[in-house]
Amino acid sequence: MERRKLGRTGIEVSALCLGSMTWGTQNTMEEGHAQIDRALDSGIDFVDTAEMYPVNPIAKETIGRTEEIIGHWFAGGGARDRMILASKHSGAGMQHVRDGADISGATIPGAVEGSLRRLQTDYIDLYQFHWPNRGSYMFRQNWAYDPSGHDTVAVRQNMEDCLGALQREVDRGTIRAFGLSNESAWGTAQWLAASERTGGPRVASVQNEYSLMCRFYDTDMAELSLNEDVGLLSFSPLATGLLTGKYQGGAVPDGSRLSLNPDLGGRKTPRAFEAVDAYLAVAQKHGLDPSQMALAWCLTRPFMCSAIFGATTMEQLEVAIGAADVALSEEVMVDLDNAHRDHPMPF
């Protein structure tokens, strides 16, 4: 398994990252543990979670359950030093966590302690802010998000306060690195500048949605990533399962994400299914598994640190693991670029 640098931290992670957001709803504890074991055996040592997980659905009574499942794996003899563990601090609007409070210097210590307790570990390798307090373009909000009206002085002051709290956690040894999620180029640049002013932890990574069907990151964020050594951790690299082809022709497999989330978070559109047809045709033409093709394509991107995938079955996990050994020819890359030009941003 290829390993890649996590920003300027000195930490290296596997090019594929095991996502955990279904553990506790769609997956049992035992299934989550089996996924960890198989991923580690394959060379995937990077696991991503969040204090608000699991999802599908998000519910007050399940908040924190995914971290607890990982914690039970450690408590049951899972070697902590075999895993690079990432988690996230929820923020504005998540009413099930701290009543929807913004991320701040005041919330960070308690949030870190809560995650450590559930995870049954002394430290988190990568601690991420799940989304900006000021809002985000992500999750289809790009159609209506209005960045005007923000108090930029207050935004920058909050960043400095947060970095101070994070530095105290670094000093305590509870976190090793800091990352963002669902963030913009302006926001990431502001965090980098705040780190230079304060000496607080430097942003190591940004976890944003990225796939053949969602390529916002290709413009300003790509340039920032490459020039500032802030790699992308892509979530939904299979476009919530659309790129597997399993939803084509109106299919809704039992237990699938579509069966639980009828519009796939705004991704289920007529243009989306047309785009999937085009990508499936490329896979068929070149004798590739469509899931492996989509993941392998993500790994070719120059700003990619690690691609985060989720699996609800061991069969899905095995397919994803196999993507690490798939090399895409120039002919495949050209065909994928042509499909993108024909079907840009279908959701």
C-alpha positions as CSV (number, residue, x, y, z in Angstrom):
1,M,0.0,0.0,0.0
2,E,1.4,3.4,-1.0
3,R,2.1,5.8,1.8
4,R,1.8,9.6,1.6
5,K,2.8,12.5,3.7
6,L,0.2,14.2,5.9
7,G,1.0,17.8,5.3
8,R,4.2,18.9,7.0
9,T,3.6,16.9,10.1
10,G,6.1,14.1,9.5
11,I,3.2,11.6,9.7
12,E,2.7,9.2,6.8
13,V,-0.7,7.6,6.0
14,S,-1.9,5.0,3.6
15,A,-3.2,6.3,0.2
16,L,-6.6,4.7,1.0
17,C,-8.3,5.5,4.3
18,L,-11.1,3.4,5.9
19,G,-14.2,5.5,6.7
20,S,-16.3,4.4,9.6
21,M,-19.5,6.5,9.5
22,T,-21.8,3.4,9.1
23,W,-20.5,1.6,12.2
24,G,-23.3,1.6,14.7
25,T,-26.2,1.9,12.3
26,Q,-25.7,0.0,9.0
27,N,-22.8,-2.0,10.5
28,T,-22.5,-3.8,13.9
29,M,-19.6,-3.5,16.2
30,E,-18.3,-6.9,15.1
31,E,-18.5,-5.9,11.5
32,G,-16.6,-2.6,12.2
33,H,-13.9,-4.6,14.0
34,A,-13.6,-7.0,11.1
35,Q,-13.2,-4.1,8.7
36,I,-10.4,-2.7,10.8
37,D,-8.6,-6.0,10.9
38,R,-8.8,-6.6,7.2
39,A,-7.8,-3.0,6.3
40,L,-4.7,-3.2,8.5
41,D,-3.8,-6.6,7.1
42,S,-4.0,-5.0,3.6
43,G,-1.7,-2.1,4.5
44,I,-4.5,0.5,5.1
45,D,-3.6,2.0,8.5
46,F,-5.6,5.2,8.3
47,V,-9.0,5.2,9.9
48,D,-11.4,8.3,9.8
49,T,-14.2,8.9,12.3
50,A,-16.1,11.7,14.0
51,E,-17.7,12.4,17.3
52,M,-21.2,12.7,15.6
53,Y,-21.0,9.3,13.8
54,P,-22.7,7.1,12.9
55,V,-25.0,8.5,10.1
56,N,-27.9,7.0,8.1
57,P,-29.5,8.3,10.1
58,I,-27.9,10.9,12.5
59,A,-29.7,10.5,15.8
60,K,-29.2,11.8,19.3
61,E,-29.2,8.3,20.8
62,T,-26.4,7.1,18.5
63,I,-24.0,10.1,18.6
64,G,-20.6,8.9,19.5
65,R,-21.3,5.2,18.9
66,T,-18.8,4.9,16.1
67,E,-15.9,6.2,18.3
68,E,-17.1,3.7,20.9
69,I,-16.8,0.9,18.4
70,I,-13.3,1.8,17.6
71,G,-12.6,2.1,21.3
72,H,-13.8,-1.4,21.9
73,W,-11.4,-2.6,19.2
74,F,-8.5,-1.0,21.1
75,A,-9.8,-2.4,24.5
76,G,-10.0,-5.8,23.0
77,G,-6.3,-5.9,22.1
78,G,-6.2,-3.9,18.9
79,A,-2.7,-2.3,18.8
80,R,-3.0,1.5,18.9
81,D,0.4,1.9,17.2
82,R,-0.8,0.1,14.1
83,M,-3.4,2.8,13.3
84,I,-3.3,6.4,12.2
85,L,-6.6,7.7,13.7
86,A,-8.5,10.7,12.6
87,S,-11.6,12.2,14.3
88,K,-13.6,15.4,14.0
89,H,-15.1,18.1,16.2
90,S,-18.7,18.9,15.3
91,G,-19.8,22.5,15.0
92,A,-22.5,25.0,14.3
93,G,-26.0,23.6,13.8
94,M,-25.3,20.0,15.0
95,Q,-28.0,20.1,17.7
96,H,-27.3,16.6,19.0
97,V,-23.7,17.7,20.0
98,R,-23.3,20.6,22.5
99,D,-26.7,22.0,21.4
100,G,-25.3,23.1,18.1
101,A,-22.6,25.4,19.5
102,D,-19.9,26.8,17.3
103,I,-16.4,25.4,17.4
104,S,-14.4,27.5,19.7
105,G,-11.4,27.6,22.1
106,A,-13.9,26.8,24.9
107,T,-15.5,23.7,23.2
108,I,-12.2,22.1,22.1
109,P,-11.0,20.6,25.4
110,G,-14.3,18.9,26.2
111,A,-14.7,17.6,22.7
112,V,-11.2,16.1,22.7
113,E,-11.8,14.5,26.1
114,G,-15.1,13.1,25.0
115,S,-13.6,11.5,21.9
116,L,-10.6,10.2,23.8
117,R,-12.9,8.6,26.4
118,R,-15.1,6.9,23.7
119,L,-12.1,5.9,21.6
120,Q,-10.3,4.5,24.7
121,T,-7.0,6.0,23.6
122,D,-4.6,8.7,24.9
123,Y,-4.2,10.5,21.6
124,I,-5.8,11.3,18.2
125,D,-3.4,11.5,15.3
126,L,-5.4,13.9,13.2
127,Y,-8.0,16.2,14.8
128,Q,-10.3,17.9,12.3
129,F,-13.0,20.6,12.4
130,H,-16.0,19.0,10.7
131,W,-17.2,22.2,9.0
132,P,-16.7,26.0,9.4
133,N,-18.7,28.0,11.8
134,R,-19.5,30.5,9.1
135,G,-21.1,27.9,6.8
136,S,-19.8,25.9,3.8
137,Y,-20.2,25.4,0.1
138,M,-20.2,21.7,0.6
139,F,-23.2,19.3,0.6
140,R,-25.0,21.0,-2.3
141,Q,-25.0,24.3,-0.4
142,N,-23.0,25.8,-3.3
143,W,-26.3,26.6,-5.0
144,A,-27.3,29.1,-2.4
145,Y,-24.4,29.7,0.0
146,D,-23.9,33.5,0.6
147,P,-20.5,34.4,2.1
148,S,-21.3,38.0,2.5
149,G,-22.0,39.5,5.9
150,H,-19.4,37.6,7.8
151,D,-17.5,39.5,10.5
152,T,-14.0,38.7,9.2
153,V,-12.4,40.2,12.3
154,A,-14.4,37.8,14.5
155,V,-13.7,34.9,12.2
156,R,-10.0,35.5,12.5
157,Q,-10.2,35.9,16.2
158,N,-12.0,32.6,16.6
159,M,-9.4,30.9,14.5
160,E,-6.6,32.2,16.8
161,D,-8.5,31.2,19.9
162,C,-9.1,27.7,18.4
163,L,-5.4,27.4,17.5
164,G,-4.4,28.3,21.1
165,A,-6.7,25.6,22.4
166,L,-5.4,23.1,19.9
167,Q,-1.8,23.9,20.8
168,R,-2.5,23.2,24.4
169,E,-3.8,19.7,23.3
170,V,-0.7,19.2,21.3
171,D,1.4,20.1,24.3
172,R,-0.6,17.6,26.4
173,G,0.0,14.9,23.8
174,T,-3.7,14.4,23.1
175,I,-3.5,15.3,19.4
176,R,-0.7,15.1,16.9
177,A,-2.0,17.1,13.9
178,F,-4.8,19.4,12.9
179,G,-7.0,19.3,9.8
180,L,-10.1,20.9,8.3
181,S,-13.2,19.6,6.6
182,N,-15.8,21.1,4.2
183,E,-13.6,24.1,4.0
184,S,-12.9,26.7,1.2
185,A,-9.7,28.1,-0.2
186,W,-10.2,31.4,1.6
187,G,-10.9,29.7,4.9
188,T,-7.9,27.4,4.6
189,A,-5.7,30.3,3.7
190,Q,-7.0,32.1,6.8
191,W,-6.2,29.2,9.0
192,L,-2.7,29.0,7.6
193,A,-2.2,32.7,8.2
194,A,-3.5,32.4,11.7
195,S,-1.0,29.6,12.4
196,E,1.8,31.8,11.2
197,R,0.7,34.7,13.5
198,T,0.2,32.5,16.6
199,G,2.5,29.6,16.2
200,G,-0.4,27.2,16.6
201,P,-0.8,23.9,14.7
202,R,-0.5,24.3,11.0
203,V,-3.3,22.8,8.9
204,A,-2.2,19.4,7.6
205,S,-5.1,18.4,5.5
206,V,-8.6,19.3,4.2
207,Q,-11.3,16.6,4.1
208,N,-13.7,17.7,1.3
209,E,-16.0,15.8,-1.0
210,Y,-14.2,14.7,-4.2
211,S,-15.0,12.2,-6.9
212,L,-15.3,11.9,-10.7
213,M,-18.7,13.5,-10.2
214,C,-17.8,16.2,-7.7
215,R,-14.7,18.2,-8.7
216,F,-14.9,21.6,-7.0
217,Y,-11.5,20.9,-5.6
218,D,-9.8,21.0,-9.0
219,T,-9.6,24.8,-9.0
220,D,-8.6,27.1,-6.1
221,M,-8.3,24.3,-3.5
222,A,-6.0,22.3,-5.7
223,E,-3.6,25.2,-6.1
224,L,-3.6,25.9,-2.4
225,S,-3.1,22.2,-1.6
226,L,0.0,21.9,-3.8
227,N,1.6,25.1,-2.9
228,E,1.0,24.9,0.9
229,D,1.4,21.1,1.4
230,V,-2.2,20.7,2.6
231,G,-3.4,17.5,1.1
232,L,-6.9,16.5,0.3
233,L,-8.6,13.6,2.2
234,S,-11.4,13.0,-0.2
235,F,-14.8,11.8,1.1
236,S,-17.4,10.1,-1.0
237,P,-14.9,9.1,-3.8
238,L,-17.6,6.8,-5.1
239,A,-20.3,9.5,-5.0
240,T,-22.2,7.8,-2.2
241,G,-22.3,4.6,-4.2
242,L,-23.5,6.1,-7.5
243,L,-20.2,5.3,-9.3
244,T,-20.5,1.6,-8.5
245,G,-23.5,1.5,-10.8
246,K,-25.7,-0.3,-8.3
247,Y,-28.4,2.4,-8.4
248,Q,-28.8,2.5,-12.2
249,G,-32.1,1.6,-13.7
250,G,-34.0,2.7,-10.6
251,A,-32.4,0.0,-8.4
252,V,-32.5,0.5,-4.7
253,P,-30.6,-2.5,-3.1
254,D,-31.8,-3.5,0.4
255,G,-29.7,-1.9,3.1
256,S,-28.0,0.5,0.7
257,R,-27.5,4.2,1.4
258,L,-30.2,5.1,-1.1
259,S,-32.7,2.9,0.8
260,L,-32.0,5.0,3.9
261,N,-31.4,8.4,2.3
262,P,-33.8,8.8,-0.7
263,D,-32.0,11.7,-2.4
264,L,-28.4,10.8,-1.4
265,G,-27.9,14.2,0.1
266,G,-29.0,16.0,-3.0
267,R,-26.9,13.8,-5.4
268,K,-29.7,11.9,-6.9
269,T,-30.5,13.8,-10.1
270,P,-31.3,12.8,-13.7
271,R,-28.0,14.2,-14.8
272,A,-26.2,12.1,-12.1
273,F,-27.4,8.8,-13.6
274,E,-26.5,10.0,-17.1
275,A,-23.0,10.8,-15.9
276,V,-22.7,7.4,-14.2
277,D,-23.7,5.7,-17.5
278,A,-20.7,7.5,-19.1
279,Y,-18.3,6.4,-16.4
280,L,-19.6,2.8,-16.4
281,A,-19.0,2.8,-20.2
282,V,-15.4,3.8,-19.7
283,A,-14.9,1.0,-17.1
284,Q,-16.5,-1.6,-19.4
285,K,-14.4,-0.5,-22.4
286,H,-11.2,-1.0,-20.5
287,G,-12.2,-4.0,-18.5
288,L,-12.1,-2.2,-15.1
289,D,-14.2,-2.6,-12.0
290,P,-16.0,0.8,-11.8
291,S,-15.5,1.2,-8.1
292,Q,-11.8,0.5,-8.4
293,M,-11.5,2.8,-11.4
294,A,-13.1,5.7,-9.5
295,L,-10.8,5.2,-6.4
296,A,-7.7,4.7,-8.5
297,W,-8.5,7.9,-10.4
298,C,-8.7,9.8,-7.2
299,L,-5.2,8.5,-6.2
300,T,-3.8,10.0,-9.5
301,R,-4.7,13.6,-8.5
302,P,-1.5,15.6,-7.5
303,F,-3.1,17.1,-4.4
304,M,-4.5,13.8,-3.0
305,C,-3.2,12.7,0.4
306,S,-5.7,9.8,1.0
307,A,-9.1,8.8,-0.4
308,I,-11.6,7.8,2.3
309,F,-14.0,5.0,1.4
310,G,-16.7,3.3,3.4
311,A,-18.0,-0.3,3.2
312,T,-21.0,-1.9,4.6
313,T,-19.9,-5.4,3.5
314,M,-16.6,-7.2,3.4
315,E,-17.1,-7.7,-0.3
316,Q,-17.2,-4.0,-0.8
317,L,-14.1,-3.6,1.4
318,E,-12.2,-6.2,-0.7
319,V,-13.1,-4.3,-3.9
320,A,-11.9,-1.0,-2.5
321,I,-8.6,-2.6,-1.2
322,G,-8.0,-3.8,-4.8
323,A,-8.1,-0.3,-6.1
324,A,-4.6,0.3,-4.7
325,D,-3.2,-2.1,-7.3
326,V,-5.0,-0.6,-10.3
327,A,-2.9,1.5,-12.7
328,L,-5.0,3.6,-15.1
329,S,-3.6,3.9,-18.6
330,E,-3.4,7.2,-20.5
331,E,-6.3,6.0,-22.6
332,V,-8.5,5.5,-19.6
333,M,-7.5,9.0,-18.2
334,V,-8.4,10.6,-21.6
335,D,-11.8,8.8,-21.6
336,L,-12.5,9.9,-18.0
337,D,-11.7,13.5,-18.9
338,N,-14.0,13.4,-21.9
339,A,-16.8,11.9,-19.7
340,H,-16.3,14.8,-17.2
341,R,-16.5,17.4,-20.0
342,D,-19.7,15.9,-21.2
343,H,-21.2,15.6,-17.7
344,P,-19.7,18.3,-15.5
345,M,-20.8,18.6,-11.9
346,P,-24.0,16.5,-12.3
347,F,-25.2,17.4,-8.8
